[in-house]
């Protein structure tokens, strides 16, 4: 998990990676190695407090449309996962995103 996150984080500008809020899972055992990528730090939600990770919980719900709980991701190719990523990032424009798709809103946020 650490290696995959570093690969992705290294491609994002600093202003797009200010903080990270995570649950108490073992996949973040090496969180101290990711801390330098976040200006404001890494935070851990209290157990049983999904409201502290609102975006994460919402995204999990969207992912469940394509990948049910306990899905073995090794059964999917990188192209399969990228297709799901594309569908989620190009959902119809939404009012909270100023009538942009998530991909458009993210691109605008990354613009200098």
Z-matrix of the N, CA and C atoms (Angstrom, degrees):
N
C 1 1.439
C 2 1.524 1 110.29
N 3 1.335 2 115.95 1 -44.46
C 4 1.456 3 121.29 2 -179.59
C 5 1.525 4 110.75 3 -57.12
N 6 1.307 5 117.22 4 -47.87
C 7 1.466 6 120.95 5 -177.58
C 8 1.528 7 111.62 6 -63.47
N 9 1.323 8 116.93 7 -42.16
C 10 1.468 9 120.48 8 178.98
C 11 1.521 10 110.82 9 -64.51
N 12 1.322 11 117.29 10 -42.11
C 13 1.466 12 119.95 11 178.78
C 14 1.526 13 111.71 12 -64.45
N 15 1.319 14 117.33 13 -41.80
C 16 1.464 15 120.20 14 179.30
C 17 1.522 16 110.46 15 -62.06
N 18 1.317 17 117.53 16 -40.21
C 19 1.466 18 120.94 17 177.94
C 20 1.523 19 110.55 18 -58.65
N 21 1.322 20 116.41 19 -47.31
C 22 1.470 21 120.66 20 -178.65
C 23 1.527 22 110.66 21 -69.97
N 24 1.320 23 116.94 22 -46.45
C 25 1.468 24 120.80 23 -176.44
C 26 1.525 25 112.12 24 -62.97
N 27 1.312 26 116.64 25 -34.75
C 28 1.462 27 120.66 26 -179.68
C 29 1.524 28 112.18 27 -63.60
N 30 1.326 29 116.66 28 -21.56
C 31 1.462 30 121.07 29 -178.65
C 32 1.526 31 112.96 30 -90.43
N 33 1.327 32 116.85 31 -8.47
C 34 1.466 33 120.65 32 -177.86
C 35 1.525 34 110.77 33 -98.51
N 36 1.329 35 117.44 34 141.91
C 37 1.462 36 118.99 35 175.15
C 38 1.528 37 110.69 36 -67.80
N 39 1.327 38 116.26 37 158.05
C 40 1.457 39 120.90 38 -176.43
C 41 1.523 40 113.06 39 -53.84
N 42 1.332 41 117.72 40 -40.31
C 43 1.463 42 119.27 41 -175.85
C 44 1.531 43 112.77 42 -68.98
N 45 1.323 44 117.31 43 -10.22
C 46 1.469 45 120.59 44 178.15
C 47 1.528 46 111.79 45 -96.91
N 48 1.306 47 117.14 46 0.15
C 49 1.469 48 120.07 47 -179.40
C 50 1.525 49 110.04 48 -138.65
N 51 1.323 50 113.69 49 69.75
C 52 1.456 51 119.42 50 -178.37
C 53 1.522 52 112.85 51 -83.96
N 54 1.330 53 117.33 52 -40.95
C 55 1.466 54 119.88 53 179.82
C 56 1.522 55 109.68 54 -151.96
N 57 1.315 56 114.47 55 167.02
C 58 1.463 57 121.84 56 177.77
C 59 1.516 58 107.26 57 -140.55
N 60 1.320 59 116.18 58 131.03
C 61 1.465 60 120.49 59 174.95
C 62 1.517 61 107.49 60 -114.82
N 63 1.316 62 116.27 61 128.57
C 64 1.452 63 122.57 62 -172.71
C 65 1.514 64 109.35 63 -128.91
N 66 1.324 65 115.60 64 162.75
C 67 1.463 66 117.82 65 173.54
C 68 1.530 67 108.36 66 -88.29
N 69 1.300 68 117.40 67 -166.22
C 70 1.464 69 121.52 68 -173.63
C 71 1.530 70 113.41 69 -92.45
N 72 1.332 71 118.03 70 21.13
C 73 1.464 72 121.43 71 -176.12
C 74 1.521 73 113.89 72 -68.67
N 75 1.314 74 115.22 73 154.51
C 76 1.466 75 121.49 74 -178.73
C 77 1.529 76 112.53 75 -68.23
N 78 1.343 77 117.34 76 -16.64
C 79 1.466 78 119.47 77 179.89
C 80 1.527 79 112.32 78 -65.27
N 81 1.331 80 117.13 79 -14.19
C 82 1.460 81 120.17 80 178.01
C 83 1.530 82 112.36 81 -105.52
N 84 1.326 83 117.02 82 23.48
C 85 1.462 84 121.01 83 -179.17
C 86 1.533 85 111.54 84 -58.93
N 87 1.321 86 117.45 85 -28.17
C 88 1.468 87 121.05 86 -178.94
C 89 1.533 88 110.70 87 -105.87
N 90 1.334 89 115.96 88 35.07
C 91 1.463 90 120.85 89 -177.01
C 92 1.525 91 112.88 90 -58.44
N 93 1.330 92 117.50 91 -30.42
C 94 1.465 93 120.13 92 -179.76
C 95 1.528 94 111.93 93 -61.28
N 96 1.329 95 117.60 94 -24.00
C 97 1.462 96 120.85 95 178.30
C 98 1.526 97 111.84 96 -78.76
N 99 1.337 98 116.95 97 -17.28
C 100 1.465 99 121.56 98 177.81
C 101 1.526 100 111.88 99 -94.52
N 102 1.320 101 117.30 100 -19.22
C 103 1.466 102 121.86 101 -174.66
C 104 1.531 103 113.73 102 -51.61
N 105 1.329 104 120.51 103 -39.00
C 106 1.466 105 119.31 104 -179.20
C 107 1.540 106 114.42 105 -62.46
N 108 1.311 107 117.60 106 -16.64
C 109 1.463 108 120.94 107 -179.77
C 110 1.529 109 112.67 108 -81.68
N 111 1.322 110 117.83 109 -8.61
C 112 1.459 111 121.59 110 -174.80
C 113 1.522 112 110.75 111 -122.76
N 114 1.330 113 115.83 112 116.96
C 115 1.466 114 121.25 113 -177.99
C 116 1.521 115 112.43 114 -59.32
N 117 1.323 116 117.08 115 -38.90
C 118 1.462 117 120.83 116 -176.31
C 119 1.527 118 113.55 117 -99.71
N 120 1.324 119 117.50 118 -0.68
C 121 1.448 120 120.75 119 174.44
C 122 1.515 121 115.93 120 100.91
N 123 1.316 122 114.16 121 179.78
C 124 1.467 123 123.69 122 177.28
C 125 1.520 124 107.00 123 -112.24
N 126 1.315 125 115.01 124 133.36
C 127 1.454 126 120.81 125 -178.45
C 128 1.525 127 109.07 126 -120.32
N 129 1.308 128 116.02 127 150.76
C 130 1.449 129 121.37 128 178.51
C 131 1.518 130 109.54 129 -117.50
N 132 1.314 131 115.14 130 127.15
C 133 1.469 132 120.83 131 177.85
C 134 1.518 133 109.05 132 -69.91
N 135 1.315 134 114.98 133 149.09
C 136 1.464 135 119.14 134 174.96
C 137 1.524 136 109.00 135 -67.45
N 138 1.323 137 117.39 136 144.22
C 139 1.468 138 120.04 137 176.71
C 140 1.533 139 110.67 138 -54.78
N 141 1.317 140 115.67 139 137.31
C 142 1.461 141 120.86 140 179.23
C 143 1.510 142 114.12 141 73.61
N 144 1.334 143 117.32 142 19.40
C 145 1.471 144 121.61 143 -179.32
C 146 1.530 145 110.72 144 -123.51
N 147 1.334 146 118.13 145 67.04
C 148 1.462 147 119.73 146 -178.16
C 149 1.531 148 112.84 147 -62.91
N 150 1.344 149 117.56 148 -21.24
C 151 1.461 150 119.44 149 179.52
C 152 1.528 151 111.58 150 -64.88
N 153 1.314 152 117.89 151 -18.52
C 154 1.459 153 121.22 152 177.45
C 155 1.530 154 111.81 153 -79.23
N 156 1.316 155 116.21 154 -6.83
C 157 1.469 156 121.64 155 178.55
C 158 1.524 157 109.11 156 -130.14
N 159 1.314 158 116.78 157 52.37
C 160 1.453 159 121.98 158 -173.01
C 161 1.514 160 115.52 159 -54.47
N 162 1.321 161 117.24 160 -49.69
C 163 1.466 162 120.17 161 -179.63
C 164 1.514 163 110.70 162 -62.88
N 165 1.324 164 116.71 163 -40.20
C 166 1.454 165 121.05 164 179.56
C 167 1.521 166 110.89 165 -63.47
N 168 1.319 167 117.57 166 -43.67
C 169 1.464 168 120.85 167 -179.80
C 170 1.531 169 110.96 168 -65.88
N 171 1.322 170 116.93 169 -39.99
C 172 1.459 171 120.43 170 177.69
C 173 1.530 172 110.33 171 -63.94
N 174 1.312 173 116.64 172 -44.19
C 175 1.468 174 120.73 173 179.83
C 176 1.526 175 110.70 174 -64.05
N 177 1.333 176 116.95 175 -39.70
C 178 1.465 177 119.46 176 176.75
C 179 1.521 178 110.51 177 -58.29
N 180 1.331 179 116.76 178 -42.61
C 181 1.462 180 120.36 179 178.42
C 182 1.514 181 112.29 180 -61.01
N 183 1.333 182 116.70 181 -40.88
C 184 1.460 183 120.52 182 178.07
C 185 1.529 184 110.92 183 -66.71
N 186 1.326 185 116.51 184 -41.08
C 187 1.470 186 120.16 185 179.45
C 188 1.523 187 112.15 186 -64.09
N 189 1.338 188 117.24 187 -32.63
C 190 1.461 189 121.13 188 -179.14
C 191 1.527 190 111.95 189 -63.58
N 192 1.328 191 117.79 190 -18.01
C 193 1.462 192 120.26 191 174.91
C 194 1.527 193 110.83 192 -64.88
N 195 1.319 194 115.89 193 -27.33
C 196 1.468 195 121.51 194 -176.35
C 197 1.528 196 112.59 195 -111.77
N 198 1.325 197 116.04 196 -31.33
C 199 1.461 198 121.65 197 -175.72
C 200 1.527 199 109.29 198 -130.01
N 201 1.325 200 117.85 199 98.15
C 202 1.470 201 119.84 200 179.66
C 203 1.536 202 111.79 201 -59.74
N 204 1.318 203 115.49 202 159.56
C 205 1.475 204 119.84 203 177.38
C 206 1.521 205 110.47 204 -51.03
N 207 1.316 206 114.01 205 144.24
C 208 1.468 207 122.81 206 177.38
C 209 1.530 208 113.23 207 65.09
N 210 1.325 209 116.54 208 20.77
C 211 1.459 210 120.41 209 176.01
C 212 1.524 211 109.19 210 -66.23
N 213 1.307 212 116.51 211 136.82
C 214 1.452 213 121.79 212 176.19
C 215 1.527 214 107.74 213 -82.91
N 216 1.331 215 116.36 214 104.43
C 217 1.463 216 120.57 215 -175.71
C 218 1.526 217 112.77 216 -66.24
N 219 1.323 218 117.58 217 -19.27
C 220 1.466 219 119.19 218 179.10
C 221 1.529 220 111.57 219 -68.44
N 222 1.336 221 117.34 220 -12.62
C 223 1.461 222 120.86 221 177.20
C 224 1.529 223 112.03 222 -81.02
N 225 1.324 224 116.73 223 -7.62
C 226 1.464 225 122.05 224 -178.57
C 227 1.519 226 110.05 225 -108.01
N 228 1.325 227 115.60 226 144.86
C 229 1.458 228 120.08 227 176.34
C 230 1.527 229 109.01 228 -84.58
N 231 1.304 230 115.94 229 166.89
C 232 1.465 231 120.46 230 175.24
C 233 1.527 232 109.31 231 -59.82
N 234 1.321 233 116.75 232 -39.05
C 235 1.469 234 120.07 233 178.19
C 236 1.529 235 111.71 234 -63.61
N 237 1.330 236 117.60 235 -38.32
C 238 1.472 237 120.82 236 176.04
C 239 1.524 238 110.19 237 -59.31
N 240 1.328 239 115.99 238 -47.76
C 241 1.465 240 120.47 239 -177.86
C 242 1.527 241 111.49 240 -67.97
N 243 1.315 242 116.72 241 -37.09
C 244 1.481 243 119.17 242 177.02
C 245 1.523 244 111.03 243 -66.37
N 246 1.322 245 117.28 244 -33.63
C 247 1.462 246 120.79 245 177.08
C 248 1.531 247 110.34 246 -63.87
N 249 1.327 248 116.58 247 -42.98
C 250 1.465 249 120.80 248 177.00
C 251 1.526 250 109.67 249 -63.64
N 252 1.310 251 116.53 250 -44.23
C 253 1.472 252 121.55 251 177.70
C 254 1.532 253 109.83 252 -57.19
N 255 1.311 254 116.79 253 -45.90
C 256 1.470 255 120.99 254 -179.43
C 257 1.531 256 110.76 255 -61.57
N 258 1.327 257 116.70 256 -44.01
C 259 1.472 258 119.75 257 -179.90
C 260 1.523 259 111.50 258 -63.49
N 261 1.322 260 117.48 259 -40.66
C 262 1.464 261 120.00 260 179.65
C 263 1.533 262 111.90 261 -69.46
N 264 1.316 263 116.29 262 -40.23
C 265 1.464 264 119.67 263 -177.70
C 266 1.522 265 113.76 264 -77.45
N 267 1.308 266 117.18 265 -12.61
C 268 1.467 267 120.46 266 -179.36
C 269 1.526 268 111.38 267 -119.95
N 270 1.324 269 115.66 268 30.09
C 271 1.464 270 121.22 269 173.63
C 272 1.524 271 107.89 270 -62.06
N 273 1.310 272 117.86 271 162.98
C 274 1.471 273 119.70 272 -179.36
C 275 1.529 274 111.99 273 -54.93
N 276 1.342 275 116.07 274 148.77
C 277 1.471 276 119.98 275 178.56
C 278 1.526 277 110.75 276 -54.77
N 279 1.344 278 115.17 277 146.38
C 280 1.461 279 120.35 278 -177.19
C 281 1.522 280 111.53 279 -129.66
N 282 1.304 281 115.93 280 147.73
C 283 1.453 282 122.00 281 -178.78
C 284 1.538 283 112.77 282 -55.88
N 285 1.358 284 120.20 283 -45.00
C 286 1.472 285 119.22 284 -179.79
C 287 1.529 286 113.55 285 -61.33
N 288 1.332 287 116.53 286 -18.02
C 289 1.471 288 121.10 287 179.30
C 290 1.528 289 110.73 288 -104.98
N 291 1.334 290 116.44 289 26.47
C 292 1.477 291 121.66 290 -178.91
C 293 1.523 292 111.00 291 56.17
N 294 1.312 293 115.76 292 41.57
C 295 1.464 294 123.42 293 178.42
C 296 1.531 295 112.39 294 58.88
N 297 1.343 296 114.28 295 40.32
C 298 1.468 297 120.65 296 173.74
C 299 1.526 298 108.60 297 -117.98
N 300 1.311 299 115.68 298 161.56
C 301 1.463 300 119.46 299 170.94
C 302 1.539 301 106.93 300 -75.15
N 303 1.334 302 118.98 301 162.75
C 304 1.462 303 119.27 302 175.39
C 305 1.537 304 112.39 303 -56.48
N 306 1.322 305 117.34 304 -38.47
C 307 1.478 306 120.21 305 179.48
C 308 1.525 307 110.44 306 -63.93
N 309 1.315 308 117.79 307 -42.61
C 310 1.463 309 120.88 308 178.94
C 311 1.527 310 111.20 309 -64.75
N 312 1.323 311 116.79 310 -43.14
C 313 1.460 312 120.86 311 -179.26
C 314 1.530 313 110.30 312 -64.08
N 315 1.327 314 117.11 313 -40.60
C 316 1.467 315 120.44 314 -179.95
C 317 1.528 316 110.07 315 -67.24
N 318 1.337 317 116.94 316 -42.97
C 319 1.470 318 120.17 317 178.35
C 320 1.523 319 110.66 318 -61.32
N 321 1.326 320 116.94 319 -40.54
C 322 1.478 321 120.24 320 178.44
C 323 1.522 322 110.37 321 -65.16
N 324 1.315 323 117.42 322 -37.93
C 325 1.471 324 121.14 323 179.85
C 326 1.524 325 111.27 324 -68.15
N 327 1.328 326 117.48 325 -28.82
C 328 1.462 327 121.08 326 -179.93
C 329 1.525 328 112.58 327 -82.85
N 330 1.317 329 116.82 328 -18.35
C 331 1.470 330 120.62 329 -177.64
C 332 1.527 331 109.58 330 -61.78
N 333 1.332 332 116.10 331 140.32
C 334 1.474 333 119.46 332 -179.22
C 335 1.515 334 113.47 333 -65.62
